[in-house]
Amino acid sequence: MKKVVPKPARGGAARKSSPAYLKLNFNVGDRVLVIDIPEDTKDPKADLKSPEAREMRTAELFRFCLGKTFTVYGWGRYGHIELRVGRNREVRQNFGWSHTIWIEPEFLKLVKRKATNTRTRD
């Protein structure tokens, strides 16, 4: 019987669908538009499936954020982008202050790059 040995990983460019590749398009401080949301959060009855979901209102929050602009605050371990949506006035009025969503980069569109300081010292 022939022994199967896995090929060693090669360095190089990340695949276009990988989180590492998508993360390269965004920097902390960039403004992004939420252009789509995960399929399981699109159902208006998604938050009614369990008492915990009813209390958290996660799917409702995702639907509310659709079409709104937020600032990138960081990345998760699996390539999701951190948006502190509770800093938006409309979100605070409807959901409260301390809300953060982690969303896949393919659901976001870059609106504005973070301004960089280009001043030089004399």
GIGI-V562750 format. One line per field, one symbol per residue. ss: DSSP state (a for helix, b for strand, c for the rest). phi: phi as a letter, one per 30 degrees, with the letter a starting at -180 (. if undefined). psi: psi as a letter, one per 20 degrees, with the letter a starting at -180 (. if undefined). A space follows every 10 residues. Layout:
# GIGI-V562750
ss=???
phi=???
psi=???
This chain:
# GIGI-V562750
ss=cccccccccc ccccccccaa aaaccccccc bbbbccccaa accccaaacc aaaaaacaaa aaaaacccbb bbbbbccccc bbbcaaacaa aaaaaccccc bbbcaaabbb bbcccccccc cc
phi=.ddccddddc dkddddcded dddddbbejd cbcdcabeed cdddcddcda ddddddhddd dedddeiccb cdclbddcjd cdbddddded dedcbjdcbb ccbdedcbbd cadddcdcdc dc
psi=pppppqqqpq raqqqiiqhh ghhiiqqpiq pqpoirrqgi ihphjhijhq hghgghkghh gghhipjqpr ppiaqrhjjq pppnhiipgg gghhirgmpp qpqqhijqpp gpqppqojqq q.
